[in-house]
């Protein structure tokens, strides 16, 4: 077994190329070590290109190596991508949040990965580069290949950054999570929402729920229901019913019944969307 620490992106890509698929990228390692990684690892946690949070041509550029703690504490993310800050604040425990990265949360491909659920709601794109130096962009939801299976190949490419449109005038986002306890507990259901208002009318919306499929899932019928509408209590009641009716969930003796999870889907979708709308309205008043 070997553990190599890359000081630069160039060095990391060179190692991937030389090893020809027999090495695996690692950053925080909080998920990877539980999955029995390849014997040879290349640590990219110090590579500058995957670190930091900045604005780039009108977008928020968030390094894949940014930890959950860093994202939750970022003033920029708190003010312009609230759902992501809220999601990262709920991941694991302080120790996990201090080590685990946003990129790792996605690449691990757990269906209800909190940060990934928020990123899908925010319409985030991921920027990746492979060992040959070729780069590609993909929407976060398109990187899920199946349950705990990612289209990001950690033996030949590196996830660099996420690009997110910052929430400006008339825009808002929110994240909600329900779990048996506050820390070290997988969510029974989590949800995130994004809205853009024009004259108090919803003109753009994304509502995401998990875990109902192998990937964070957009509630398409719920989005259609509210698009073009003025938010109000009658809409929120319909959102709760529609969200619960357009998914399929499973119950278990260990976690919760099927009926209770359907209830949670509706309630959390409504709460996330309502909070996102409240934030968008607040921005309109500024």
C-alpha positions as CSV (number, residue, x, y, z in Angstrom):
1,X,0.0,0.0,0.0
2,X,1.2,3.5,-0.8
3,X,-0.1,6.9,0.3
4,X,1.0,9.8,-1.9
5,X,0.3,13.5,-1.1
6,X,0.0,15.7,-4.2
7,X,1.1,19.3,-3.8
8,X,-0.3,20.4,-7.1
9,X,-3.0,19.5,-9.6
10,X,-0.3,18.7,-12.1
11,X,1.4,16.3,-9.7
12,X,-1.9,14.6,-8.9
13,X,-2.9,14.1,-12.5
14,X,0.6,12.8,-13.3
15,X,0.2,10.1,-10.6
16,X,-3.2,9.1,-11.9
17,X,-1.7,8.8,-15.4
18,X,1.3,6.8,-14.3
19,X,-0.8,4.4,-12.1
20,X,-3.2,3.7,-15.0
21,X,-6.3,3.2,-12.9
22,X,-4.6,1.5,-10.0
23,X,-4.7,4.4,-7.6
24,X,-7.6,6.3,-6.0
25,X,-8.1,9.9,-5.1
26,X,-8.7,10.8,-1.5
27,X,-9.4,14.0,0.3
28,X,-11.2,13.9,3.7
29,X,-11.5,10.1,3.6
30,X,-14.5,10.0,6.0
31,X,-16.5,7.9,3.5
32,X,-13.8,6.4,1.4
33,X,-12.1,4.4,4.2
34,X,-15.5,2.7,5.0
35,X,-15.6,1.4,1.4
36,X,-12.3,-0.4,1.3
37,X,-10.4,1.8,-1.2
38,X,-7.6,0.7,-3.5
39,X,-4.3,0.0,-1.8
40,X,-2.7,3.0,-3.5
41,X,-4.1,6.4,-2.6
42,X,-3.2,10.0,-3.8
43,X,-4.2,12.7,-1.3
44,X,-5.4,15.8,-3.1
45,X,-6.5,17.7,0.0
46,X,-3.7,20.3,-0.4
47,X,-4.2,20.9,-4.1
48,X,-5.0,24.6,-4.5
49,X,-7.5,24.1,-7.4
50,X,-9.9,22.2,-5.2
51,X,-9.8,24.6,-2.3
52,X,-11.5,27.9,-1.4
53,X,-14.8,29.7,-2.1
54,X,-14.9,32.7,-4.5
55,X,-16.9,34.4,-7.2
56,X,-16.0,33.6,-10.8
57,X,-17.7,35.4,-13.6
58,X,-20.9,35.9,-11.6
59,X,-21.0,32.4,-10.2
60,X,-20.0,31.0,-6.8
61,X,-17.1,28.7,-7.3
62,X,-16.8,26.3,-4.4
63,X,-13.8,23.9,-4.2
64,X,-14.6,20.2,-4.0
65,X,-12.1,20.0,-1.2
66,X,-13.9,22.6,1.0
67,X,-15.0,20.9,4.2
68,X,-18.5,20.9,5.5
69,X,-17.3,23.1,8.4
70,X,-15.8,25.6,6.0
71,X,-18.9,25.7,3.9
72,X,-21.3,26.1,6.8
73,X,-19.2,28.9,8.3
74,X,-18.7,30.8,5.0
75,X,-20.4,34.2,5.0
76,X,-20.7,34.0,1.2
77,X,-22.5,30.6,1.2
78,X,-24.7,31.6,4.1
79,X,-25.9,34.7,2.3
80,X,-26.0,33.5,-1.3
81,X,-26.5,29.7,-1.1
82,X,-28.3,29.2,2.2
83,X,-29.4,25.7,1.4
84,X,-25.8,24.5,1.1
85,X,-24.8,26.1,4.4
86,X,-27.7,24.6,6.2
87,X,-27.0,21.1,4.7
88,X,-23.3,21.1,5.5
89,X,-24.2,22.2,9.1
90,X,-26.2,18.9,9.5
91,X,-23.7,16.4,8.2
92,X,-22.4,13.8,10.6
93,X,-20.7,15.2,13.7
94,X,-18.1,18.0,14.2
95,X,-15.3,15.6,13.6
96,X,-16.8,14.4,10.3
97,X,-17.6,18.0,9.2
98,X,-14.1,19.1,10.0
99,X,-12.6,16.3,7.7
100,X,-15.3,15.5,5.2
101,X,-15.5,17.5,1.9
102,X,-18.3,18.6,-0.2
103,X,-16.8,16.8,-3.2
104,X,-16.5,13.6,-1.2
105,X,-20.1,13.9,-0.2
106,X,-21.1,13.8,-3.8
107,X,-18.6,11.2,-5.1
108,X,-19.7,8.8,-2.3
109,X,-23.1,8.9,-4.0
110,X,-25.3,8.1,-1.0
111,X,-28.9,8.8,-2.0
112,X,-29.5,11.3,0.9
113,X,-26.1,13.0,1.1
114,X,-27.0,16.3,2.6
115,X,-24.7,18.6,0.7
116,X,-25.5,16.9,-2.6
117,X,-29.3,17.4,-2.1
118,X,-28.7,21.1,-1.6
119,X,-26.4,21.3,-4.6
120,X,-29.0,19.7,-6.8
121,X,-31.7,22.2,-5.6
122,X,-29.2,25.1,-6.3
123,X,-28.7,23.8,-9.9
124,X,-25.0,23.3,-9.3
125,X,-22.6,22.1,-11.9
126,X,-19.4,20.1,-11.2
127,X,-16.1,20.8,-12.9
128,X,-13.9,17.7,-13.4
129,X,-10.5,17.0,-15.0
130,X,-9.0,13.7,-16.0
131,X,-5.5,12.3,-16.0
132,X,-5.1,13.4,-19.7
133,X,-5.9,17.0,-18.7
134,X,-9.3,17.1,-20.4
135,X,-12.0,18.8,-18.4
136,X,-15.8,18.4,-18.3
137,X,-18.8,19.9,-16.6
138,X,-21.9,18.1,-15.4
139,X,-24.9,18.8,-13.3
140,X,-24.6,17.3,-9.9
141,X,-27.6,15.0,-10.3
142,X,-26.1,13.6,-13.5
143,X,-23.1,12.2,-11.7
144,X,-25.1,9.5,-9.9
145,X,-24.7,6.1,-11.6
146,X,-26.8,4.2,-9.0
147,X,-27.1,3.5,-5.3
148,X,-23.7,4.5,-3.8
149,X,-22.2,4.5,-7.3
150,X,-20.8,7.6,-9.0
151,X,-19.9,8.5,-12.5
152,X,-16.9,10.2,-11.1
153,X,-14.0,7.8,-11.5
154,X,-11.6,8.4,-8.6
155,X,-8.9,6.4,-10.3
156,X,-8.7,8.6,-13.4
157,X,-10.2,12.0,-12.7
158,X,-10.5,14.7,-10.0
159,X,-13.6,16.7,-9.0
160,X,-12.3,20.2,-8.8
161,X,-15.1,22.7,-8.1
162,X,-18.9,23.4,-8.0
163,X,-20.4,26.3,-9.8
164,X,-23.5,27.7,-8.3
165,X,-25.6,30.8,-9.2
166,X,-25.7,33.0,-6.2
167,X,-29.1,33.9,-4.8
168,X,-29.7,37.6,-5.7
169,X,-32.8,39.7,-5.9
170,X,-36.0,37.7,-5.6
171,X,-34.2,34.4,-5.1
172,X,-34.0,32.1,-2.1
173,X,-33.1,28.6,-1.1
174,X,-33.5,26.3,2.0
175,X,-32.7,22.9,3.3
176,X,-34.7,20.7,5.7
177,X,-33.8,17.4,7.4
178,X,-35.5,15.0,9.7
179,X,-33.5,12.3,11.6
180,X,-33.9,10.4,14.8
181,X,-31.2,12.6,16.4
182,X,-29.2,15.7,15.6
183,X,-25.8,14.1,15.0
184,X,-24.4,10.8,13.5
185,X,-27.8,9.8,12.1
186,X,-28.9,9.3,8.5
187,X,-31.9,11.3,7.6
188,X,-35.3,9.6,7.3
189,X,-36.0,12.3,4.7
190,X,-34.2,15.5,3.7
191,X,-35.3,18.2,1.2
192,X,-34.0,21.3,-0.4
193,X,-35.7,24.0,-2.5
194,X,-34.7,27.0,-4.7
195,X,-37.1,29.6,-6.0
196,X,-36.9,32.8,-8.2
197,X,-39.7,35.2,-7.9
198,X,-40.8,38.0,-10.2
199,X,-43.5,40.4,-8.7
200,X,-44.3,37.7,-6.1
201,X,-44.9,35.1,-8.7
202,X,-42.8,31.9,-8.8
203,X,-41.0,31.9,-12.2
204,X,-38.3,29.3,-11.4
205,X,-38.3,26.5,-8.9
206,X,-36.5,23.3,-7.9
207,X,-37.7,21.0,-5.1
208,X,-35.5,18.1,-4.2
209,X,-36.2,15.2,-1.9
210,X,-34.2,12.2,-0.7
211,X,-33.9,9.3,-0.1
212,X,-36.5,8.0,-2.6
213,X,-34.2,7.0,-5.5
214,X,-30.5,6.3,-5.8
215,X,-29.9,10.0,-6.4
216,X,-31.4,13.2,-4.9
217,X,-34.8,13.5,-6.7
218,X,-36.5,16.6,-8.1
219,X,-40.2,16.7,-7.5
220,X,-41.3,17.5,-11.1
221,X,-45.0,17.5,-10.5
222,X,-44.7,19.7,-7.4
223,X,-42.5,22.1,-9.3
224,X,-45.2,22.3,-12.1
225,X,-47.9,22.9,-9.5
226,X,-46.3,26.1,-8.1
227,X,-44.7,27.5,-11.2
228,X,-46.4,30.7,-12.2
229,X,-48.3,30.9,-8.9
230,X,-48.4,33.4,-6.1
231,X,-47.4,31.6,-2.9
232,X,-50.0,31.2,-0.2
233,X,-51.5,28.7,2.3
234,X,-53.6,27.1,-0.3
235,X,-50.5,26.4,-2.4
236,X,-48.6,25.0,0.6
237,X,-51.3,22.5,1.3
238,X,-51.3,21.3,-2.3
239,X,-47.5,21.1,-2.2
240,X,-47.6,18.8,0.7
241,X,-50.1,16.4,-0.9
242,X,-48.5,16.5,-4.4
243,X,-44.9,15.9,-3.1
244,X,-46.0,12.8,-1.1
245,X,-48.0,11.5,-4.0
246,X,-45.2,11.6,-6.7
247,X,-42.6,9.5,-4.9
248,X,-42.3,5.9,-3.9
249,X,-40.8,5.1,-0.5
250,X,-40.1,2.1,1.6
251,X,-40.6,1.6,5.3
252,X,-38.6,-0.6,7.6
253,X,-38.9,-1.9,11.1
254,X,-35.5,-0.3,12.0
255,X,-36.2,3.2,10.8
256,X,-39.8,4.2,10.1
257,X,-43.0,3.0,8.5
258,X,-43.8,3.6,4.9
259,X,-46.7,5.8,5.9
260,X,-44.6,8.0,8.1
261,X,-42.0,8.5,5.4
262,X,-44.6,9.6,2.9
263,X,-45.8,12.1,5.5
264,X,-42.3,13.4,6.0
265,X,-41.8,13.8,2.3
266,X,-44.8,16.1,2.1
267,X,-44.0,18.1,5.2
268,X,-40.3,18.7,4.5
269,X,-40.9,19.6,0.8
270,X,-43.5,22.2,1.9
271,X,-41.3,23.6,4.7
272,X,-38.2,23.8,2.4
273,X,-40.1,25.5,-0.4
274,X,-41.9,27.9,2.0
275,X,-38.7,28.9,3.6
276,X,-37.0,29.5,0.2
277,X,-40.0,31.7,-0.8
278,X,-39.7,33.7,2.4
279,X,-36.1,34.4,1.8
280,X,-36.8,35.4,-1.8
281,X,-39.5,37.8,-0.6
282,X,-37.0,39.3,1.9
283,X,-34.5,39.9,-0.8
284,X,-37.2,41.6,-2.9
285,X,-37.8,44.1,0.0
286,X,-34.2,45.1,0.3
